[in-house]
Amino acid sequence: MSLFLPQAIHIIQKNKIVEFIPNKKLVWLATESIRKTDGYDWTGTKFIFELTPKGDNTLLKFIYDGVVLESESDRLVLICDMTMKDMFYNFIINGKGK
């Protein structure tokens, strides 16, 4: 089992890799999660990353497979955007997240 623990102090989250196909797909499952500020829990959510060759490049598709409360949808878009365009990109290019 692999765990990923975010650095945010107001969030507790443990992720387990449940599917891994080298150079094609990675699926994380949130096995434990809670936002301390309001008790929001997203345990059971899957974060799916799919890689597809596209010419000389690679297309990365991100899928959030979980419940999204109506009040959380805009916030989730911002978090996923920051995660993919900032933290994940920096990890790929520099070998470490932001």
Helices and strands as residue ranges (DSSP letters): E 11-21, E 25-35, E 46-54, E 57-65, G 70-72, H 73-82, I 83-88, H 89-94
